[in-house]
Each structure stands twice: as C-alpha cells, then as structure tokens.
Amino acid sequence: MIYSILISVAMFFFGSIIAHTNDVDQTQKTEFIVYGNCDMCEARIEKAANVDGVKSADWDKSTKMLTVEYDTEIVELKTIHESIAAAGHDTELAKASDSVYAKLPMCCKYDRPE
C-alpha cells in the first residue's frame, strides 16, 4: 500500500517536470540593421516587424538598429526581415523591391546599401 502511494507521488512529480520542460519559453531577442531616416520610417518598420510571433520591435533612428523579441516556435527571423523589406526598408538579410522603395515618401528615402 505505501509503495503504491510512493509510486503515485513519484509519477506525479515526474509528470510535472516533463510538462514544465515542454513549456520552455522559446523567446529570442536580437538586433539587426534596418535602413530608414525618420519617425515615419520608425512607425513603418516597427509595424512591419510586428508579424505573428513577435513580442516587441523597437527601431532606433540614430543607430538604424531594430531590437526585436520573438517566439522562435511561431516565427523565423527571416520572415521578420522579409516583412520589413516588403514595407520598403532594406535589412541585413532582405532587400526591398525597387518599386516599393520608390513609393516611400521623400523623407524616407535612405541611401541604399550596395
């Protein structure tokens, strides 16, 4: 009888440990360059970066660095870069199409990297 209780308690704790390891947070925080110039760029870049799975996105106008925190189980970093490029801003991994870049307001037309 006492062995049955001990086994039941041990199984409960073992099950709790397994359940906890399956709930490990897959949040990643990273920084990368996104080209832009002004406050309108900042709003556009941060909006474009906020795809499903992104917890936060903050672009610094002076350094051109975007800090993004995202869930690696939901979204890949490449997808975030592509979304930003689709909005007209070049990143380290994705280049905006010329036609989308051309539609940016004049103040947002940054010097494009080669």
C-alpha positions in Angstrom: 0.0 0.0 0.0 2.7 2.5 0.9 4.7 1.6 -2.2 1.6 2.4 -4.3 1.4 5.8 -2.7 5.1 6.5 -3.2 4.9 5.4 -6.8 1.9 7.6 -7.4 3.6 10.6 -5.9 6.8 10.0 -7.8 4.8 9.7 -11.1 3.1 13.0 -10.3 6.3 14.8 -9.8 8.0 13.2 -12.8 5.0 14.2 -14.9 5.1 17.8 -13.7 8.8 18.0 -14.6 8.1 16.7 -18.1 5.2 19.1 -18.5 7.4 22.0 -17.4 10.2 21.3 -19.9 7.6 21.3 -22.7 6.5 24.8 -21.7 10.0 26.3 -22.1 9.9 29.8 -23.4 11.3 30.0 -26.9 11.7 33.8 -26.9 14.7 35.1 -28.7 16.0 38.7 -28.7 18.1 40.0 -31.5 19.3 43.2 -33.1 19.9 44.0 -36.8 20.3 47.0 -39.1 17.2 48.3 -40.9 17.7 51.3 -43.2 15.5 54.3 -42.8 15.6 58.0 -41.8 12.7 59.5 -39.9 9.8 59.0 -37.5 7.6 57.8 -40.3 10.2 55.2 -41.1 10.3 54.1 -37.4 6.5 53.6 -37.4 6.5 51.7 -40.7 9.5 49.5 -39.7 8.1 48.6 -36.2 4.6 47.9 -37.7 6.1 45.7 -40.4 8.2 43.8 -37.8 5.2 43.0 -35.7 4.2 39.8 -37.5 2.6 37.0 -35.6 5.1 35.7 -33.0 6.9 39.0 -32.5 6.5 40.2 -28.9 8.2 43.6 -29.3 10.0 45.6 -32.0 11.9 48.9 -31.4 13.8 50.7 -34.1 16.4 53.4 -33.2 16.6 56.1 -35.8 20.1 57.2 -35.0 21.8 53.7 -35.0 19.4 52.1 -37.6 19.2 49.1 -35.2 16.0 47.2 -34.7 15.7 45.3 -31.5 13.2 42.5 -31.8 11.9 39.9 -29.4 10.1 37.0 -30.9 8.9 33.4 -30.3 11.1 31.0 -32.4 8.3 28.4 -32.3 6.0 30.8 -34.1 8.1 32.9 -36.5 11.5 32.7 -38.1 13.9 35.7 -38.1 13.9 35.5 -42.0 10.2 36.2 -42.0 10.6 39.3 -40.0 13.3 40.6 -42.3 11.1 39.9 -45.4 8.1 41.7 -43.8 10.2 44.8 -43.2 11.6 44.7 -46.8 8.0 44.3 -48.1 7.3 47.6 -46.4 10.2 49.3 -48.3 13.1 49.1 -45.9 16.3 47.1 -46.6 17.7 44.9 -43.8 20.8 42.8 -43.5 19.0 39.8 -44.9 16.3 41.2 -47.2 16.2 44.0 -49.8 13.1 45.9 -50.5 12.0 45.8 -54.1 12.8 48.9 -56.2 9.1 49.6 -56.8 8.2 49.5 -53.1 11.2 51.7 -52.2 10.2 54.2 -54.9 6.8 54.6 -53.2 8.3 55.8 -49.9 7.8 59.5 -49.0 10.9 61.6 -49.9 12.0 62.0 -46.3 12.0 58.2 -46.0 14.3 57.5 -49.0 17.5 56.4 -47.3 20.8 55.7 -49.0 20.5 52.1 -50.1 23.4 49.8 -49.2 25.2 48.1 -52.1 
